[in-house]
Each structure stands twice: as C-alpha cells, then as structure tokens.
C-alpha cells in the first residue's frame, strides 16, 4: 500500500516539472510580427508537436497556401527584454 502511494506521488511529481519551453507559430513566416502563442511546455518535443499540429490545421482552412507560408519556433528559458521593447529573448531556440 505504501509503495503504491509513493509511486503515485512520484508520478504526479512529473507534472510539476518546470515548463521552460515556449512556442510560437507564425502563419506568415516572412512576417514574424503576427504570431500565435502556443503557451509553455515541459519539453521541446511537446512544443514542436503542438506547433506542427497547429500548422497542419491550416490545411483545413480555405487558403491552403497558409500551411506553406507558416513557420514556428520553440524557445527555452525565454524572458521579455524591456530594452528591446518587450521582445522575448530565449537562451535557445529550435525548430
């Protein structure tokens, strides 16, 4: 019984991992001022999967060129930099 309780608590702790990845999708990859914020994620893989799923959703729209023009990025340990007008600055970005 104690083992089961400890196991349940240990697994629940996995959800408490810091969400240090943030994601953005740019419907028009040539214009990075228009973005769809995806939120925060615990891993790069979660961020990437969500971004690609959002982009795949553009296929269902009437304008199928949206998907071809779309782009995304996932940033690790991002913070807003007031000296850059509130622009997000990340320790690392990936696609």
N, C-alpha and C positions, 0 to 999 in steps of 0.2 A: 504494500500500500504506500509506504513512504517513497519507494523507488518511483512509482507511477506519478506521485505528486511532484517529486523532484524533476522527473523527466518533463512533465507538463510545464513546470515553471521555466526550465531551461529552454524549451521550445518557444515559449511565449516571449522569452528574452530576445529571441531572434528578431522579433518585430520592433524591438526597441533600438535596433542599430541606427546610428545617425544617418539621416537622409542627406548626404552631402553632394549628390549629383542633381543638377537641374537641367531641364530640357526645353528647347525651343524649336518650333517648326516655322519655317519661312515659306509661305505659299508661293512667293515670287523670290527665288533665291538670289536674284540680281538686286533686290531691294530689301535690305536687312532691317529697315525701319518698321516693316509690317510683320509682326510675329504672332504666333500662337504659343502662349506659355503653357508648358506641359505640367509644371509642378516639380516636386522634389522626389528623388528616388534613392534607394539604398545602394544600388549598383549601377554601373554603366550599362550593363545588359538590359536592365529594366527600362532605363531611359531610352536606349536605342530601339527596343521592341515597341515601346509606346509611340515614339516618333514615326517609325516606319508604318505602324498601323494607322496613324492619323493621315499620313501621306497616301496610303492605299485607299483611304476613304475618299480622297479627291477623285478617284476613278469613278465613283458613283455620282459625282456631280455632272452637270450637263457639259461643262467645258473640260474635256479630257486632257487638255494641254496643261492644266493646273499641276498634275502629278509630275510631268516632265520638268516643269519650272521650279518645283518645290525643293527645298533643302532643309537640313536640320543640323543641330549641334547639341551636344551634351557637355556640360561644364562641371568640373569638380572643384568644390570649395569656392564657390562664387560669392562675391560681395559687391554691393553697389559702391562705386567710387564717386564721391561728390565732386572731386576736382575734374572729373570727366563728364559732368552733367548727369550723374546718376547711372551711368553706363555700368553694366555688370562686368566685372573683371574676375576671371577664373584662374585658378592655379594651373589647370589643364583643360583643354577642350578636345573632344573626339567626335568622330562620325562613325 
